[in-house]
Amino acid sequence: MIPQQRSLILGALFCTVVQAQWLNYPAPGTPRTRDGKPNLAAPAPRAADGKPELSGVWMHEHTSLAEMKRLFGDGVGAVNVPGMEVETVSKYAVNILVDFKPGESPIRPEAEKLYRQRLTRGDTRLTCLPVGIPLASLLSEPFKIIQSPRLTAVLYEDSHRQIYTDGREFPKEFAQPSWLGYSIGHWERDTFVVESAGFNDKTWLDVTGHPHSEALRITERYRRRDFGHLDDEMTLDDPGMYTKPFTIKVTYELQPASDIFEYFCDENEKDSAHTAPK
């Protein structure tokens, strides 16, 4: 990665105000080890209908600073914001295609051109636009899942998703494509399968600007393997921008004594005036 790209990545990662996760409330029903700590390796809980219970506050497992430097260069981590250190951001938040070897990326030429143009601009969050998926769950802030039999809600600090589990199908057409899309879910034994479509093309797949079109479809497969770990396999399919579907695998760790907080980007926003292209 060239030095200019490294600096742009650093700028994109550390331009957003961070909301501290200061709440420390021991959640009832949390299994504990002999020393009183939450037992994240305990069996996964189940809901009243027998399905695995996914409700809780979750945060993606961190990518180590050493690994981030290996992937993106030694300049990573040179500048840090308290609470938003580079190792609190998933590697996929920096580059959704990071798992591909050079020359093997499925990105189409027109998408590559758009990506290169975005490298010279600030992240969309600088103008207080919503963060789409999967990026919303890969940054420095946790998110909350609230599970019920007919609807599962996913709450981010500045937005939310509704995943309908009442048996409905996608509408025949999406009259108004949206920032976080339209999601429907179903269970395959102990795996919660979520299909999302109906996106607009305004969000970025990562902070450096990999694009998607309105044809994007995302399939997520959630599996709570124990009390403290939720595995998510996400497959992104966008034939307009990529030559084939690609998959990323992320594990979220339960935050049993924390919560999310509200965040309004345009309250006291001062970033865009300093980062707009000259």
N, C-alpha and C positions, 0 to 999 in steps of 0.2 A: 504494500500500500504506500502511495507516495505521501510525502510529508504534508502536503496541502490537504489531502483527504483525512489524514490523522487529526489535524487541527480542526477540521470541520466536524468530524465525529465528536471530538471532545466538546466543541461548542454546542452541538445539538444535545448532547447528554446532560449538560450542566446549565441549561438556560431556564429551567422551570423551577418555580418556587416549590419547596418541599414542605409537606405537612407532617409534623412530628407525630409519631405513634406513641403517645404518652400514657394512654389508658392501661392500667394493670389490674384487671378484674378477673379473679380466678373463676372460670366458667364452671358452673355446677355439672356434675357428671363426668368430669375429666378423670380418666384413670391415672393413677400416680405410682411412681416407684417408691421404694422404701424410704428414700431420702426426701420424698414429698414433691419431686419434680414431675411434670406431666410425662406420662408413659406413651410416647409417640409410636412405640412398637406394639402397643396393645391391639387386639382385634378391632376391625372397623365396626362402628355402630350400624344399626339397621333401623329404618323407619318403621312406622306402624304397619305399612303394607308389605314388609319383608325385604324391600329393596335397600341397598346400601344407602346410608344417610350421608349426603354430601355437604350438608349445611355447615357453615363455619367461616372463619376468616383465614384466607390462604395467601401465601407468598411464595413465588417461585424460588427454587433452590439457587443459591448464588453461584456465579462463575468466578473462580478464584482470580485474584489480580494477576498471578503468574500466567494463568491461561489466557486472560484478556490481553496481556502483553504479547504472548506468543501469537495470538490470532491477529491482533490489530496494531502491533508495534510498541516500542518502548515508551512512546509519548503518552500512552494511555495511563491515566492515574496521576499525571503530573499536576493537574488541577482538580481539586475535589471540593464539593459542597457538602457540609456536614449533613448526614442523613441521606445523601445521594451519592455516596462513594461509588466509583465505577464498578466495584465488585458486587454492588447491590442491584446491578442491571444485568439482565440475561444477555448472553452473547447474541441471541436471536433478535433482541431489541436493537442491536447495532447493525446486524446484517442478517436478514432472514434467510439468506442463501449461504451462510458461512460454512455449512457442511460440504458444499461442493468443491471439488478440486478445481484449480485454474483451468479454464477452457471447457469445463463440463457443466457450467451453469445453464439452466434451461431458459434463461431470459431471452426474449426475442429482441432483435435489433432496435425496433421502435421503442420498446420498453427500456432498453439500455440507454438510448439517447435521452429519454425523459429523466432517467435516473441521474445521468451525468449533469443535466441541467439543474436538477434539484440539489446537487452537491454544492452548488454555488449560492444557495439560498438557505435561510434558516428553517428549522423544523416548523411544521404547521402549528405546533403549540404556542409559538411566539405570537401568533395572531389570535390566540384563544379559540382556535377551532378544535372540535372534539378529536380525541384519539380513538382510532378504530380498533378492530380486533384483527390479529391476535396481540397487537402491540400493547393494548391497555393492561394486559395481565403480565407483561414482561418488564415493566419499569420498576422503580424503587418503592412503589406503593402497593400495599396488599389490597385484596378485593374480597368481597363477601358473597357467599352463595346462600340463598334461602330456598329450601326445597319444600314443595308441597305436591300433592298427588297430580294436580292438573296444570301446574305452572311452576317453573323454577326461575327465580330471579337472580341475576348476577349484578352486584352493586360495585361500581368503581367510585372513586372519590368525586368524580365530576360527571358521571353518566351512569347508565344502567342498561341491562339487557333483559328481555323477557323471553324465556324458552317455553313454548307451549307444548304440553304433554297430554293434551286432551284428545289426541287422535286425529287432529286436523292435518291437512296437507298444505303445501305451498299454494298461494293463490295462482291463478292462471297467468297473471302478469302483475308486476309490481308498479302500480301507478305512480308511486312516489318513492324512488330509491332512497335509502336512509344511511346515516353515518355508521350505525352498528348492525344494519341488516335486519332480517326477519328470521327467527330461529324456531325450529320445531325439534322435539326430542322424543326418544323412545328408549326402552331398556332391551338389551340383548343379554339375558341372564344378569350378571352383576356389572355390566358395562353400560354406562349412560352414553348414548349416541346422539349427538346434536348436529343437525344440518342447518347451515345458514346461507341465505342468498338475499337478493334484493338490496345490495349495497350500492351507494353512489360511488363515484370514482375519485372522491376528494381526499380520502385518508391515505396515509402511507403505511406500508407493511412494516417498516422499521424507521428509526430516527434519521437514517441517511437518505431515505427517499425511494426505496424500491416501490414501484407503482402497482396498481391493479386496476382493472376495468370494472364496469358494472356487471360483467359476466362472472365475476368471482363467486365461487362456491367454496365453503369451508365445511369440512366434516371433522368433528371432534369426538374422540372416544375417551371418556373419563372412567377411571377405575381407582377406587379407594382401596389400596392394598392393605392398609392397616389404619390405626387411629390417626396417625400423624402425617400420612403421605397420600397424595392424590396424583396419579399419573394421567397425563393428558397427551394423546397422540393426535396431532392436528394435520390434516391433509388439505392443502390449498390447490384448487383447480381453477385456472383462469386461462383458457386457450387463446384469448386475445393478447395476453402479455407474456405467457410462458409456453414452452413447447410441450410440456408434460406436467402432470400434477407432481407436487413435492410435499414431503412430510417432515415435520419437526416433532420432537418428543421432549416434553417438559414435565418435570415433577414439581408439584407445589407442596409446601410444608405448612401444616396447621399452625396458626398463631393462637393458642388456646386462651391467652389472657390479654388479648388486644382487640381492637376494633378499627373500622375505617372512620374517616372524618370527612366532612364536606369540604369541597374545594371549588372556588370560583376563580377561573383564570383571569377574568377581566377586572378583578378587584385589586387595585393598586398595581396594575400591569405597567412595567417600565422597560421590558426587554426589547420590544419590536422597534422602538426608536433608535436603538443602538445596533441592531442587527440587520436592518433592511439593506438590500443591495444598493450600492452607490451608483 
